[in-house]
Amino acid sequence: MTTLGILGVTHDNDLRVKYGLTLDFIKELILEFHPDVICGEVLPESWERYMADKTYKQYWGMPASEYWELIFPLCEEHGIPFVPVDWAELNQPRGA
């Protein structure tokens, strides 16, 4: 049997603070769960660009701030694989 954890977050830091779902708290939840993999609302193209240059964040389709500030560094620090799972149809040309 596989155990799946789903952690919903808001992409607005003010709301995260207001409702007690700070990045520090999210980090505690993730580490307590001990995930084998983290999947996130990130376009595959954005993930590829991140992997090519982890400092360049100013492109269209950029993931929400919690990915840059928490999820990506946490995955790297703890050796947790990350899989992008956002395949939305976009109304903008690829690479824009």
Biopython code that builds the backbone (N, CA, C, O; Angstrom):
import numpy as np
from Bio.PDB.StructureBuilder import StructureBuilder

atoms = [
    (1, "MET", "N", (0.830, -1.168, 0.000)),
    (1, "MET", "CA", (0.000, 0.000, 0.000)),
    (1, "MET", "C", (0.884, 1.244, 0.000)),
    (1, "MET", "O", (1.955, 1.258, 0.607)),
    (2, "THR", "N", (0.422, 2.286, -0.688)),
    (2, "THR", "CA", (1.125, 3.551, -0.761)),
    (2, "THR", "C", (0.384, 4.589, 0.060)),
    (2, "THR", "O", (-0.844, 4.664, 0.020)),
    (3, "THR", "N", (1.124, 5.379, 0.794)),
    (3, "THR", "CA", (0.534, 6.477, 1.555)),
    (3, "THR", "C", (0.776, 7.765, 0.790)),
    (3, "THR", "O", (1.898, 8.044, 0.366)),
    (4, "LEU", "N", (-0.264, 8.538, 0.617)),
    (4, "LEU", "CA", (-0.181, 9.793, -0.108)),
    (4, "LEU", "C", (-0.577, 10.928, 0.818)),
    (4, "LEU", "O", (-1.628, 10.880, 1.458)),
    (5, "GLY", "N", (0.258, 11.941, 0.887)),
    (5, "GLY", "CA", (-0.074, 13.130, 1.670)),
    (5, "GLY", "C", (-0.340, 14.283, 0.732)),
    (5, "GLY", "O", (0.392, 14.479, -0.239)),
    (6, "ILE", "N", (-1.376, 15.048, 1.010)),
    (6, "ILE", "CA", (-1.700, 16.227, 0.206)),
    (6, "ILE", "C", (-1.668, 17.433, 1.129)),
    (6, "ILE", "O", (-2.374, 17.478, 2.136)),
    (7, "LEU", "N", (-0.850, 18.400, 0.779)),
    (7, "LEU", "CA", (-0.701, 19.599, 1.587)),
    (7, "LEU", "C", (-1.080, 20.797, 0.724)),
    (7, "LEU", "O", (-0.328, 21.190, -0.167)),
    (8, "GLY", "N", (-2.233, 21.367, 0.987)),
    (8, "GLY", "CA", (-2.672, 22.550, 0.263)),
    (8, "GLY", "C", (-2.135, 23.804, 0.927)),
    (8, "GLY", "O", (-2.110, 23.904, 2.154)),
    (9, "VAL", "N", (-1.715, 24.739, 0.135)),
    (9, "VAL", "CA", (-1.205, 26.008, 0.667)),
    (9, "VAL", "C", (-1.768, 27.166, -0.140)),
    (9, "VAL", "O", (-2.231, 26.987, -1.266)),
    (10, "THR", "N", (-1.724, 28.342, 0.441)),
    (10, "THR", "CA", (-2.038, 29.551, -0.305)),
    (10, "THR", "C", (-0.724, 30.140, -0.797)),
    (10, "THR", "O", (0.306, 30.021, -0.133)),
    (11, "HIS", "N", (-0.764, 30.774, -1.959)),
    (11, "HIS", "CA", (0.452, 31.345, -2.529)),
    (11, "HIS", "C", (0.721, 32.760, -2.013)),
    (11, "HIS", "O", (1.655, 33.417, -2.474)),
    (12, "ASP", "N", (-0.073, 33.226, -1.077)),
    (12, "ASP", "CA", (0.055, 34.576, -0.536)),
    (12, "ASP", "C", (0.644, 34.505, 0.868)),
    (12, "ASP", "O", (0.034, 33.925, 1.766)),
    (13, "ASN", "N", (1.819, 35.087, 1.065)),
    (13, "ASN", "CA", (2.482, 34.993, 2.356)),
    (13, "ASN", "C", (1.679, 35.642, 3.482)),
    (13, "ASN", "O", (1.670, 35.130, 4.602)),
    (14, "ASP", "N", (1.007, 36.758, 3.204)),
    (14, "ASP", "CA", (0.195, 37.394, 4.241)),
    (14, "ASP", "C", (-0.903, 36.456, 4.728)),
    (14, "ASP", "O", (-1.178, 36.390, 5.926)),
    (15, "LEU", "N", (-1.536, 35.727, 3.798)),
    (15, "LEU", "CA", (-2.567, 34.767, 4.203)),
    (15, "LEU", "C", (-1.960, 33.576, 4.944)),
    (15, "LEU", "O", (-2.558, 33.056, 5.885)),
    (16, "ARG", "N", (-0.770, 33.147, 4.515)),
    (16, "ARG", "CA", (-0.108, 32.042, 5.228)),
    (16, "ARG", "C", (0.128, 32.424, 6.679)),
    (16, "ARG", "O", (-0.132, 31.630, 7.584)),
    (17, "VAL", "N", (0.620, 33.637, 6.904)),
    (17, "VAL", "CA", (0.879, 34.106, 8.262)),
    (17, "VAL", "C", (-0.433, 34.260, 9.033)),
    (17, "VAL", "O", (-0.536, 33.833, 10.183)),
    (18, "LYS", "N", (-1.427, 34.869, 8.399)),
    (18, "LYS", "CA", (-2.716, 35.104, 9.054)),
    (18, "LYS", "C", (-3.337, 33.809, 9.563)),
    (18, "LYS", "O", (-3.919, 33.783, 10.648)),
    (19, "TYR", "N", (-3.218, 32.732, 8.783)),
    (19, "TYR", "CA", (-3.860, 31.471, 9.154)),
    (19, "TYR", "C", (-2.904, 30.434, 9.747)),
    (19, "TYR", "O", (-3.261, 29.265, 9.895)),
    (20, "GLY", "N", (-1.701, 30.864, 10.082)),
    (20, "GLY", "CA", (-0.761, 29.988, 10.779)),
    (20, "GLY", "C", (-0.128, 28.912, 9.916)),
    (20, "GLY", "O", (0.361, 27.909, 10.436)),
    (21, "LEU", "N", (-0.132, 29.106, 8.614)),
    (21, "LEU", "CA", (0.482, 28.130, 7.711)),
    (21, "LEU", "C", (1.759, 28.734, 7.128)),
    (21, "LEU", "O", (1.923, 28.844, 5.913)),
    (22, "THR", "N", (2.651, 29.120, 8.032)),
    (22, "THR", "CA", (3.913, 29.741, 7.618)),
    (22, "THR", "C", (4.803, 28.712, 6.931)),
    (22, "THR", "O", (4.574, 27.506, 7.024)),
    (23, "LEU", "N", (5.812, 29.208, 6.248)),
    (23, "LEU", "CA", (6.747, 28.294, 5.589)),
    (23, "LEU", "C", (7.457, 27.404, 6.599)),
    (23, "LEU", "O", (7.737, 26.242, 6.307)),
    (24, "ASP", "N", (7.749, 27.932, 7.779)),
    (24, "ASP", "CA", (8.379, 27.110, 8.817)),
    (24, "ASP", "C", (7.458, 25.968, 9.239)),
    (24, "ASP", "O", (7.911, 24.840, 9.434)),
    (25, "PHE", "N", (6.168, 26.261, 9.377)),
    (25, "PHE", "CA", (5.208, 25.223, 9.760)),
    (25, "PHE", "C", (5.053, 24.192, 8.649)),
    (25, "PHE", "O", (4.984, 22.992, 8.917)),
    (26, "ILE", "N", (4.997, 24.659, 7.400)),
    (26, "ILE", "CA", (4.902, 23.740, 6.259)),
    (26, "ILE", "C", (6.124, 22.829, 6.238)),
    (26, "ILE", "O", (5.998, 21.629, 5.993)),
    (27, "LYS", "N", (7.302, 23.387, 6.494)),
    (27, "LYS", "CA", (8.532, 22.593, 6.525)),
    (27, "LYS", "C", (8.439, 21.509, 7.593)),
    (27, "LYS", "O", (8.789, 20.356, 7.343)),
    (28, "GLU", "N", (7.965, 21.878, 8.784)),
    (28, "GLU", "CA", (7.801, 20.882, 9.854)),
    (28, "GLU", "C", (6.872, 19.753, 9.420)),
    (28, "GLU", "O", (7.165, 18.579, 9.645)),
    (29, "LEU", "N", (5.751, 20.112, 8.797)),
    (29, "LEU", "CA", (4.798, 19.094, 8.338)),
    (29, "LEU", "C", (5.435, 18.146, 7.328)),
    (29, "LEU", "O", (5.275, 16.929, 7.417)),
    (30, "ILE", "N", (6.151, 18.712, 6.378)),
    (30, "ILE", "CA", (6.787, 17.888, 5.345)),
    (30, "ILE", "C", (7.822, 16.954, 5.959)),
    (30, "ILE", "O", (7.840, 15.762, 5.653)),
    (31, "LEU", "N", (8.680, 17.484, 6.822)),
    (31, "LEU", "CA", (9.729, 16.651, 7.418)),
    (31, "LEU", "C", (9.142, 15.580, 8.334)),
    (31, "LEU", "O", (9.679, 14.476, 8.420)),
    (32, "GLU", "N", (8.060, 15.894, 9.009)),
    (32, "GLU", "CA", (7.405, 14.900, 9.860)),
    (32, "GLU", "C", (6.797, 13.769, 9.029)),
    (32, "GLU", "O", (6.773, 12.619, 9.465)),
    (33, "PHE", "N", (6.319, 14.091, 7.860)),
    (33, "PHE", "CA", (5.701, 13.100, 6.975)),
    (33, "PHE", "C", (6.743, 12.187, 6.322)),
    (33, "PHE", "O", (6.415, 11.059, 5.953)),
    (34, "HIS", "N", (7.977, 12.642, 6.172)),
    (34, "HIS", "CA", (9.070, 11.877, 5.537)),
    (34, "HIS", "C", (8.699, 11.429, 4.125)),
    (34, "HIS", "O", (8.630, 10.228, 3.863)),
    (35, "PRO", "N", (8.460, 12.370, 3.212)),
    (35, "PRO", "CA", (8.044, 11.962, 1.865)),
    (35, "PRO", "C", (9.172, 11.308, 1.081)),
    (35, "PRO", "O", (10.345, 11.640, 1.251)),
    (36, "ASP", "N", (8.790, 10.372, 0.218)),
    (36, "ASP", "CA", (9.742, 9.764, -0.712)),
    (36, "ASP", "C", (9.899, 10.636, -1.953)),
    (36, "ASP", "O", (10.921, 10.571, -2.637)),
    (37, "VAL", "N", (8.900, 11.440, -2.238)),
    (37, "VAL", "CA", (8.897, 12.343, -3.388)),
    (37, "VAL", "C", (7.935, 13.486, -3.074)),
    (37, "VAL", "O", (6.967, 13.308, -2.335)),
    (38, "ILE", "N", (8.208, 14.648, -3.636)),
    (38, "ILE", "CA", (7.282, 15.781, -3.535)),
    (38, "ILE", "C", (6.881, 16.161, -4.950)),
    (38, "ILE", "O", (7.729, 16.407, -5.809)),
    (39, "CYS", "N", (5.586, 16.205, -5.175)),
    (39, "CYS", "CA", (5.039, 16.659, -6.449)),
    (39, "CYS", "C", (4.455, 18.044, -6.213)),
    (39, "CYS", "O", (3.903, 18.307, -5.145)),
    (40, "GLY", "N", (4.567, 18.919, -7.180)),
    (40, "GLY", "CA", (4.066, 20.267, -6.956)),
    (40, "GLY", "C", (3.535, 20.928, -8.198)),
    (40, "GLY", "O", (3.812, 20.512, -9.323)),
    (41, "GLU", "N", (2.759, 21.974, -7.965)),
    (41, "GLU", "CA", (2.109, 22.759, -9.008)),
    (41, "GLU", "C", (3.148, 23.642, -9.710)),
    (41, "GLU", "O", (3.202, 24.857, -9.517)),
    (42, "VAL", "N", (3.956, 22.988, -10.520)),
    (42, "VAL", "CA", (5.038, 23.643, -11.245)),
    (42, "VAL", "C", (4.999, 23.126, -12.677)),
    (42, "VAL", "O", (4.920, 21.919, -12.903)),
    (43, "LEU", "N", (5.053, 24.030, -13.635)),
    (43, "LEU", "CA", (5.084, 23.614, -15.040)),
    (43, "LEU", "C", (6.385, 22.872, -15.336)),
    (43, "LEU", "O", (7.444, 23.282, -14.861)),
    (44, "PRO", "N", (6.327, 21.805, -16.101)),
    (44, "PRO", "CA", (7.566, 21.102, -16.455)),
    (44, "PRO", "C", (8.617, 22.025, -17.072)),
    (44, "PRO", "O", (9.808, 21.879, -16.800)),
    (45, "GLU", "N", (8.175, 22.979, -17.906)),
    (45, "GLU", "CA", (9.121, 23.918, -18.512)),
    (45, "GLU", "C", (9.794, 24.791, -17.456)),
    (45, "GLU", "O", (10.981, 25.098, -17.559)),
    (46, "SER", "N", (9.028, 25.189, -16.440)),
    (46, "SER", "CA", (9.603, 25.987, -15.361)),
    (46, "SER", "C", (10.615, 25.180, -14.565)),
    (46, "SER", "O", (11.657, 25.703, -14.169)),
    (47, "TRP", "N", (10.313, 23.905, -14.328)),
    (47, "TRP", "CA", (11.227, 23.026, -13.602)),
    (47, "TRP", "C", (12.525, 22.855, -14.387)),
    (47, "TRP", "O", (13.611, 22.889, -13.809)),
    (48, "GLU", "N", (12.414, 22.673, -15.695)),
    (48, "GLU", "CA", (13.611, 22.526, -16.529)),
    (48, "GLU", "C", (14.472, 23.789, -16.464)),
    (48, "GLU", "O", (15.696, 23.701, -16.376)),
    (49, "ARG", "N", (13.842, 24.951, -16.507)),
    (49, "ARG", "CA", (14.593, 26.205, -16.423)),
    (49, "ARG", "C", (15.248, 26.351, -15.049)),
    (49, "ARG", "O", (16.387, 26.804, -14.943)),
    (50, "TYR", "N", (14.527, 25.969, -14.011)),
    (50, "TYR", "CA", (15.102, 26.021, -12.667)),
    (50, "TYR", "C", (16.325, 25.110, -12.578)),
    (50, "TYR", "O", (17.355, 25.504, -12.031)),
    (51, "MET", "N", (16.216, 23.915, -13.106)),
    (51, "MET", "CA", (17.335, 22.977, -13.039)),
    (51, "MET", "C", (18.536, 23.488, -13.835)),
    (51, "MET", "O", (19.679, 23.213, -13.471)),
    (52, "ALA", "N", (18.287, 24.226, -14.913)),
    (52, "ALA", "CA", (19.382, 24.770, -15.723)),
    (52, "ALA", "C", (20.054, 25.959, -15.048)),
    (52, "ALA", "O", (21.266, 26.136, -15.168)),
    (53, "ASP", "N", (19.272, 26.780, -14.333)),
    (53, "ASP", "CA", (19.819, 27.959, -13.666)),
    (53, "ASP", "C", (18.941, 28.290, -12.463)),
    (53, "ASP", "O", (17.893, 28.919, -12.609)),
    (54, "LYS", "N", (19.361, 27.873, -11.298)),
    (54, "LYS", "CA", (18.561, 28.018, -10.083)),
    (54, "LYS", "C", (18.467, 29.454, -9.581)),
    (54, "LYS", "O", (17.736, 29.722, -8.627)),
    (55, "THR", "N", (19.186, 30.375, -10.199)),
    (55, "THR", "CA", (19.120, 31.769, -9.773)),
    (55, "THR", "C", (18.156, 32.592, -10.622)),
    (55, "THR", "O", (17.754, 33.680, -10.211)),
    (56, "TYR", "N", (17.778, 32.096, -11.794)),
    (56, "TYR", "CA", (16.931, 32.850, -12.718)),
    (56, "TYR", "C", (15.465, 32.563, -12.431)),
    (56, "TYR", "O", (14.974, 31.469, -12.711)),
    (57, "LYS", "N", (14.765, 33.554, -11.868)),
    (57, "LYS", "CA", (13.369, 33.349, -11.482)),
    (57, "LYS", "C", (12.423, 34.261, -12.253)),
    (57, "LYS", "O", (11.227, 34.274, -11.961)),
    (58, "GLN", "N", (12.905, 35.011, -13.209)),
    (58, "GLN", "CA", (12.084, 36.016, -13.880)),
    (58, "GLN", "C", (11.618, 35.548, -15.254)),
    (58, "GLN", "O", (11.847, 36.234, -16.250)),
    (59, "TYR", "N", (10.974, 34.402, -15.319)),
    (59, "TYR", "CA", (10.422, 33.940, -16.581)),
    (59, "TYR", "C", (8.961, 33.610, -16.406)),
    (59, "TYR", "O", (8.500, 33.374, -15.289)),
    (60, "TRP", "N", (8.230, 33.592, -17.504)),
    (60, "TRP", "CA", (6.802, 33.317, -17.458)),
    (60, "TRP", "C", (6.565, 31.888, -16.988)),
    (60, "TRP", "O", (7.293, 30.975, -17.379)),
    (61, "GLY", "N", (5.558, 31.690, -16.155)),
    (61, "GLY", "CA", (5.260, 30.364, -15.633)),
    (61, "GLY", "C", (6.002, 30.057, -14.350)),
    (61, "GLY", "O", (6.054, 28.905, -13.918)),
    (62, "MET", "N", (6.574, 31.077, -13.740)),
    (62, "MET", "CA", (7.360, 30.901, -12.521)),
    (62, "MET", "C", (6.520, 30.258, -11.418)),
    (62, "MET", "O", (5.377, 30.663, -11.207)),
    (63, "PRO", "N", (7.054, 29.282, -10.723)),
    (63, "PRO", "CA", (6.318, 28.698, -9.597)),
    (63, "PRO", "C", (6.076, 29.722, -8.493)),
    (63, "PRO", "O", (6.759, 30.743, -8.409)),
    (64, "ALA", "N", (5.100, 29.429, -7.656)),
    (64, "ALA", "CA", (4.779, 30.297, -6.523)),
    (64, "ALA", "C", (5.957, 30.373, -5.550)),
    (64, "ALA", "O", (6.840, 29.515, -5.554)),
    (65, "SER", "N", (5.953, 31.407, -4.725)),
    (65, "SER", "CA", (7.095, 31.706, -3.859)),
    (65, "SER", "C", (7.462, 30.569, -2.915)),
    (65, "SER", "O", (8.639, 30.403, -2.597)),
    (66, "GLU", "N", (6.492, 29.782, -2.457)),
    (66, "GLU", "CA", (6.845, 28.722, -1.506)),
    (66, "GLU", "C", (7.758, 27.664, -2.128)),
    (66, "GLU", "O", (8.478, 26.964, -1.416)),
    (67, "TYR", "N", (7.726, 27.552, -3.449)),
    (67, "TYR", "CA", (8.650, 26.614, -4.093)),
    (67, "TYR", "C", (10.076, 27.127, -4.016)),
    (67, "TYR", "O", (10.977, 26.373, -3.648)),
    (68, "TRP", "N", (10.308, 28.404, -4.357)),
    (68, "TRP", "CA", (11.657, 28.977, -4.308)),
    (68, "TRP", "C", (12.176, 29.066, -2.886)),
    (68, "TRP", "O", (13.345, 28.789, -2.617)),
    (69, "GLU", "N", (11.286, 29.459, -1.974)),
    (69, "GLU", "CA", (11.708, 29.747, -0.609)),
    (69, "GLU", "C", (11.763, 28.514, 0.291)),
    (69, "GLU", "O", (12.441, 28.533, 1.319)),
    (70, "LEU", "N", (11.060, 27.447, -0.079)),
    (70, "LEU", "CA", (11.008, 26.287, 0.805)),
    (70, "LEU", "C", (11.166, 24.956, 0.081)),
    (70, "LEU", "O", (12.108, 24.211, 0.348)),
    (71, "ILE", "N", (10.255, 24.656, -0.826)),
    (71, "ILE", "CA", (10.176, 23.306, -1.390)),
    (71, "ILE", "C", (11.449, 22.898, -2.126)),
    (71, "ILE", "O", (12.015, 21.844, -1.836)),
    (72, "PHE", "N", (11.904, 23.712, -3.067)),
    (72, "PHE", "CA", (13.105, 23.337, -3.826)),
    (72, "PHE", "C", (14.331, 23.183, -2.920)),
    (72, "PHE", "O", (15.024, 22.170, -3.009)),
    (73, "PRO", "N", (14.621, 24.169, -2.041)),
    (73, "PRO", "CA", (15.774, 23.992, -1.146)),
    (73, "PRO", "C", (15.620, 22.790, -0.210)),
    (73, "PRO", "O", (16.597, 22.093, 0.068)),
    (74, "LEU", "N", (14.405, 22.545, 0.275)),
    (74, "LEU", "CA", (14.169, 21.410, 1.167)),
    (74, "LEU", "C", (14.436, 20.089, 0.444)),
    (74, "LEU", "O", (15.060, 19.184, 0.999)),
    (75, "CYS", "N", (13.963, 19.989, -0.786)),
    (75, "CYS", "CA", (14.207, 18.776, -1.571)),
    (75, "CYS", "C", (15.704, 18.553, -1.762)),
    (75, "CYS", "O", (16.198, 17.437, -1.602)),
    (76, "GLU", "N", (16.415, 19.611, -2.103)),
    (76, "GLU", "CA", (17.857, 19.488, -2.310)),
    (76, "GLU", "C", (18.577, 19.116, -1.014)),
    (76, "GLU", "O", (19.441, 18.240, -1.012)),
    (77, "GLU", "N", (18.227, 19.771, 0.071)),
    (77, "GLU", "CA", (18.888, 19.535, 1.359)),
    (77, "GLU", "C", (18.673, 18.110, 1.866)),
    (77, "GLU", "O", (19.579, 17.516, 2.451)),
    (78, "HIS", "N", (17.488, 17.566, 1.645)),
    (78, "HIS", "CA", (17.154, 16.252, 2.189)),
    (78, "HIS", "C", (17.143, 15.137, 1.136)),
    (78, "HIS", "O", (16.767, 14.004, 1.436)),
    (79, "GLY", "N", (17.555, 15.456, -0.095)),
    (79, "GLY", "CA", (17.619, 14.445, -1.140)),
    (79, "GLY", "C", (16.249, 13.900, -1.539)),
    (79, "GLY", "O", (16.128, 12.737, -1.923)),
    (80, "ILE", "N", (15.222, 14.739, -1.447)),
    (80, "ILE", "CA", (13.867, 14.326, -1.814)),
    (80, "ILE", "C", (13.643, 14.685, -3.287)),
    (80, "ILE", "O", (13.770, 15.852, -3.658)),
    (81, "PRO", "N", (13.318, 13.716, -4.117)),
    (81, "PRO", "CA", (13.043, 14.042, -5.522)),
    (81, "PRO", "C", (11.819, 14.954, -5.644)),
    (81, "PRO", "O", (10.858, 14.823, -4.887)),
    (82, "PHE", "N", (11.870, 15.878, -6.607)),
    (82, "PHE", "CA", (10.734, 16.740, -6.899)),
    (82, "PHE", "C", (10.232, 16.427, -8.295)),
    (82, "PHE", "O", (11.025, 16.254, -9.221)),
    (83, "VAL", "N", (8.904, 16.353, -8.450)),
    (83, "VAL", "CA", (8.288, 16.080, -9.749)),
    (83, "VAL", "C", (7.264, 17.180, -10.034)),
    (83, "VAL", "O", (6.322, 17.361, -9.261)),
    (84, "PRO", "N", (7.440, 17.922, -11.143)),
    (84, "PRO", "CA", (6.455, 18.948, -11.501)),
    (84, "PRO", "C", (5.194, 18.280, -12.045)),
    (84, "PRO", "O", (5.275, 17.358, -12.856)),
    (85, "VAL", "N", (4.030, 18.747, -11.596)),
    (85, "VAL", "CA", (2.780, 18.104, -12.014)),
    (85, "VAL", "C", (1.728, 19.115, -12.461)),
    (85, "VAL", "O", (0.543, 18.936, -12.180)),
    (86, "ASP", "N", (2.139, 20.162, -13.146)),
    (86, "ASP", "CA", (1.186, 21.151, -13.649)),
    (86, "ASP", "C", (1.273, 21.160, -15.169)),
    (86, "ASP", "O", (2.213, 21.703, -15.749)),
    (87, "TRP", "N", (0.290, 20.556, -15.797)),
    (87, "TRP", "CA", (0.279, 20.470, -17.256)),
    (87, "TRP", "C", (-0.898, 21.241, -17.831)),
    (87, "TRP", "O", (-1.578, 20.745, -18.730)),
    (88, "ALA", "N", (-1.150, 22.439, -17.333)),
    (88, "ALA", "CA", (-2.273, 23.256, -17.784)),
    (88, "ALA", "C", (-2.062, 23.696, -19.226)),
    (88, "ALA", "O", (-0.933, 23.898, -19.673)),
    (89, "GLU", "N", (-3.164, 23.839, -19.936)),
    (89, "GLU", "CA", (-3.114, 24.435, -21.269)),
    (89, "GLU", "C", (-2.917, 25.933, -21.088)),
    (89, "GLU", "O", (-3.709, 26.587, -20.409)),
    (90, "LEU", "N", (-1.894, 26.464, -21.676)),
    (90, "LEU", "CA", (-1.553, 27.856, -21.473)),
    (90, "LEU", "C", (-1.869, 28.671, -22.728)),
    (90, "LEU", "O", (-1.739, 28.178, -23.849)),
    (91, "ASN", "N", (-2.281, 29.906, -22.530)),
    (91, "ASN", "CA", (-2.624, 30.778, -23.634)),
    (91, "ASN", "C", (-1.473, 31.684, -24.034)),
    (91, "ASN", "O", (-1.676, 32.820, -24.464)),
    (92, "GLN", "N", (-0.290, 31.175, -23.889)),
    (92, "GLN", "CA", (0.894, 31.942, -24.236)),
    (92, "GLN", "C", (1.864, 30.994, -24.931)),
    (92, "GLN", "O", (1.960, 29.826, -24.556)),
    (93, "PRO", "N", (2.587, 31.484, -25.944)),
    (93, "PRO", "CA", (3.553, 30.607, -26.622)),
    (93, "PRO", "C", (4.599, 30.065, -25.688)),
    (93, "PRO", "O", (5.018, 30.747, -24.753)),
    (94, "ARG", "N", (5.025, 28.850, -25.928)),
    (94, "ARG", "CA", (6.086, 28.239, -25.120)),
    (94, "ARG", "C", (7.357, 29.078, -25.183)),
    (94, "ARG", "O", (7.700, 29.652, -26.216)),
    (95, "GLY", "N", (8.043, 29.129, -24.042)),
    (95, "GLY", "CA", (9.307, 29.838, -23.977)),
    (95, "GLY", "C", (9.162, 31.331, -23.797)),
    (95, "GLY", "O", (10.162, 32.047, -23.744)),
    (96, "ALA", "N", (7.933, 31.815, -23.703)),
    (96, "ALA", "CA", (7.732, 33.266, -23.569)),
    (96, "ALA", "C", (8.037, 33.708, -22.147)),
    (96, "ALA", "O", (7.927, 34.893, -21.831)),
]
sb = StructureBuilder()
sb.init_structure("model")
sb.init_model(0)
sb.init_chain("A")
sb.init_seg("    ")
for serial, (resi, resn, name, xyz) in enumerate(atoms, 1):
    if name == "N":
        sb.init_residue(resn, " ", resi, " ")
    sb.init_atom(name, np.array(xyz, "f"), 0.0, 1.0, " ", f" {name:<3s}", serial, name[0])
structure = sb.get_structure()
